[in-house]
Amino acid sequence: MSTINGTYRRVGTVPNLISLARLVGVPVFLYLLLVAERQVAALVVLAAGAATDWLDGWAARRLGQVSRVGELLDPLVDRVYIVATLLAFTVQQIVPWQFTAALVVRELVLLVGLAVLRRAGHPPPQVHYLGKTATFVLLAAFPLLLLAAAAPGTDWWSAPVGWALAWWGVVLYWVAGVLYLVQMGQVVRQARRREVTRR
């Protein structure tokens, strides 16, 4: 029982529960946008997910509940949100497929890098502040792009602001991706040097 309680205290923290709630919002958003075709309701869910992106990290620091589970869960939820939103937007022709491809390819490159690290027995790199900024900008852009589609009367301002944030987010996302790859390369090289030294 003590083991179960200890595991819950590590996993069932307030920030982790917030992250899990955001994760549950992804299929709800997809259903509302693609199946029910209720763009306004989908916009509300998407905006809520974007607005609470900072909340789990803030709660972790405020409540002293920073954990390795939370450090892994938060970026995972962000990636799921971004990829799912992009694919849904592409289907709805809110964004062109080239825009989606630019971000999905970045995720695939990082997945390969993470797989190499895992195979070598190394944990994923720490989240970089630039990666957090890129995620924040993209999550701010998506509700504006959907607003432009859901409420055409607002597109005179929501579309240009949304696209400005979106392209800025793409650039930052790729720069952050390159930094992550550099970090991964450094970890692998340092591990190889240690192996050579031991021999």
N, C-alpha and C positions, 0 to 999 in steps of 0.2 A: 504493500500500500504506500509506503514511504517513497518507493521508486516512482510509482505512478504520480504521486503528488509532486515530487521533484520535477518530473518531466512536464507536468502541467504548468508549474510555475515558470519553466523556461519557455514553453511554447504558448500557453494560454495567457499571455500578457495582453494588456490593453492595446499597445501598438500593433502586436501581431494580429489581434482580433480586428483591428481597423483595416489592416492590410487584407485579411481574409474577406472582410465585408466588401472591400473594393474589388477583389477578385470575383466575388459572386455577382457584382454589378456588370461584369463583362458579358456573360450570356444573356442577362436581362436586356442590356443595351442592344445586343445583336438581334434578339427576338423582336424588340420594339421597332427597330429600324428596318430589318429585312423581312420579317414575317408579318407582323401586325401593321407595318407601314405607318407607324405613328411617330413622325419625325419630332414633334414637339416633346413627347414623352421621352423619346430616345435622347433628345438634347438635354433634358433635365438630368437623366441618369449619367450621361457623359460629363456634363458640367460638374455634377456632384463628385464623380470619380476624380476629375482633374483638380477640383478645389480642395479635396482632402488628401492630395498627394503628399503635402507637407505635414499633415496631421500626425501620421504614425511616427515619423522621425521626431517631431516636437514632443509627442507624448512619451516616447522612449527616453528622451533626455530629461524631460520635466519630472517623470515618475521614477527615474533611475532604473528603467527596465530595458536598457540596451542589451541585446543578445545577438549571438551569431545567427540564430534562426531568423531574427528580424532583419539583420544585415543582408541575408540572402533572399528573404521573402519580398522585401520592399522593391528591389530592382527587378525581381521576377514578375511581380504584379505590374510594374510599369511597362515592362517589355510586352507582356500579354495584352495590356490595354492598348499600347501603340500599334502592335501588329494587327490585332483584331479590328481596331478602328480603321486602320488603313485599308484592310481587305474589304471591310463593309463599305467604306467610302468609295473604293474602286468599283465595286459592284453597282453602287448607286450613282456612279459617274460624278461624284462630288470632287474627286481628285483624279488626275490622269494616272495611268498605270506606271508611267515612268517615275513619277514621284514616289509611289509605293515601292517600286523596285529599288530605288536609291536607298531607302531605309531598310528594306528586307534584306538586301544583299549585305549591308553592314552587319545586321544581326547574324546572318549565316557565317560571315567571316569570323565574328567573335565566338560563335558556337564552336567552330573548328578549333580556334585557339584554346577555348576552355576545355575541349575534349583532349587536346594535347597535354594541357596542364594536369587534368585529372588522371590521364594515363601514366603520367610521370609521378603521381602521388602528391601533387601540389594543390592547395586550395585556390579558388578564384581570387583575382586581385581585389583590393579594396576599391569601393566606388569612389571615383574621382569627382571633385567638385564641378568640373566642366561637364561631366556626364550628367550630373544632377541638374545643372543649368539647362542643358540641351533637352532633357526630359521635361522639365518645367515649361520651357518655351513651346515644345510640341503639344503638350497637354493643354496649354492655353490656346493654341491655334485651332485645335480640332473643334471645340464647341462653337467658335466663331465661324468656321467653314460650314458647319452643319446649320448654324443660325441663318447664314446667307441662303442656304437651300430651303430651309423650312419656312422662313419669313422673307420672301423676296423684297419686301419693302425696306428691309434693313441692309440689303446687300451693297448699297452704296458706300457703307462704312465697314460692315463686318467682313466682306470679302477681301478688300485690300489690306485691312489690318490682319485678318486671319492668314492670308498668303504671305504677308511680310514676316509674321512670326514663324510660319511654317518653313519657309526657305532659310530663315536664320537658324531655325532648329535643325534642319538638315545639315547645314555646314558645321554647327557645333557638335552634332551627333557623330559626324565622321571624324572631326578633329579628336573628340573624346575617344572614339574607337581606335584611332591610331595610337593614342597615348596608352590605352589598355593593352594593345598589341606590344608596344615597347616594354610595358611593365611585365607582360608575360615572358617576353624574350629575355629580360634581365633575370627573372626567377629561374628559368631553365638554364641559362648560362652560369649563374651562381651555383646552382646545384651540381652542374657538371664539373665546375672548378673544385668544389668540395670533394667530389668523388675522386678526381685526379690527385688531390692533395693526400687523401687517405691512402691511396695506393703507393 
